[in-house]
Amino acid sequence: MTAQAALDLALRPLLPTDVPLLAQIYRASIEELTADDYSQEQQEAWASAADDEDAFGKRLADRLTIVATLDGTPIGFATLADGREIDMLFVHPEVAGRGAGTMLCDALEKLAKARGATRVTTDASDTALSFFERRNYVAQQRNAVLFGGQWMAHTTMHKQLTGEGPK
Ligand SMILES: CC(C)(COP(=O)(O)OP(=O)(O)OC[C@H]1O[C@@H](n2cnc3c(N)ncnc32)[C@H](O)[C@@H]1OP(=O)(O)O)[C@@H](O)C(=O)NCCC(=O)NCCS
């Protein structure tokens, strides 16, 4: 991570006008960051959830969605469902590895804790499994889910928020 990138990263709430750009980030993130873990057919099925932008925007609006920006431009986003589930976490491939995922996760864990959650859960993609393990998430069970006609593997993980709380 460069010091410059760290300085320019910021978080803000979702704006309705963000939806088309967040849909692009979602697709690009899946297409370019998950190829080692999922087949092209699986990636296409996963990315197709953003094809209907109205439905995608509703999914974001129905959850607590925060947006990561670099120099004011959205470059990633994450959503918290039911006050305790990290439901979506996507960073644009051009800025992956610069700390945006960490900022987004830190913020959602703090928001979950502030809302009374004692632990957060996530269904981690195989791509994000190590990212969550490094954040002290513990794998609970491996799942196969049918997504857009493709079977996809992910892992349900949780992290306790009690004690010292999220880092
Ligand atoms: C997973 C993801 C959100 C991480 O975002 P990011 O901005 O790249 O993460 P950060 O830069 O904050 O990385 C934090 C640390 O995790 C590591 N890390 C990030 N992605 C990783 C990966 N896929 N595998 C292993 N380690 C990873 C980084 O190297 C970094 O390590 P460091 O602290 O030693 O520097 C991003 O890679 C992504 O969008 N992936 C594709 C979509 C996806 O699978 N989303 C999750 C759905 S559950």
The ligand as a Gaussian input file, in Angstrom:
#p B3LYP/6-31G(d) Opt

LIG

0 1
 C      -11.549000      -9.482000      -0.945000
 C      -11.411000      -8.006000      -1.302000
 C      -12.701000      -7.269000      -0.940000
 C      -10.239000      -7.418000      -0.504000
 O      -10.182000      -6.017000      -0.743000
 P       -8.749000      -5.260000      -0.793000
 O       -9.039000      -3.804000      -0.840000
 O       -7.940000      -5.839000      -1.876000
 O       -8.169000      -5.661000       0.633000
 P       -7.001000      -4.920000       1.456000
 O       -6.146000      -4.133000       0.522000
 O       -7.633000      -4.200000       2.591000
 O       -6.178000      -6.175000       1.972000
 C       -5.983000      -6.469000       3.345000
 C       -5.016000      -7.599000       3.450000
 O       -5.617000      -8.777000       2.931000
 C       -4.832000      -9.272000       1.854000
 N       -5.732000      -9.733000       0.817000
 C       -6.610000      -8.984000       0.112000
 N       -7.253000      -9.749000      -0.778000
 C       -6.758000     -11.005000      -0.610000
 C       -6.999000     -12.239000      -1.248000
 N       -7.883000     -12.359000      -2.229000
 N       -6.308000     -13.324000      -0.826000
 C       -5.401000     -13.206000       0.164000
 N       -5.125000     -12.072000       0.793000
 C       -5.788000     -10.976000       0.409000
 C       -3.993000      -8.115000       1.379000
 O       -2.800000      -8.554000       0.790000
 C       -3.754000      -7.344000       2.635000
 O       -2.646000      -7.877000       3.342000
 P       -1.674000      -6.925000       4.207000
 O       -2.499000      -6.448000       5.358000
 O       -0.560000      -7.839000       4.614000
 O       -1.257000      -5.824000       3.299000
 C      -11.129000      -7.806000      -2.819000
 O       -9.979000      -8.537000      -3.148000
 C      -12.252000      -8.220000      -3.733000
 O      -13.104000      -7.404000      -4.093000
 N      -12.266000      -9.513000      -4.178000
 C      -13.180000     -10.017000      -5.193000
 C      -14.610000     -10.050000      -4.781000
 C      -14.867000     -10.941000      -3.587000
 O      -14.524000     -12.108000      -3.565000
 N      -15.514000     -10.309000      -2.584000
 C      -15.860000     -10.973000      -1.384000
 C      -17.225000     -11.561000      -1.488000
 S      -17.577000     -12.437000       0.024000

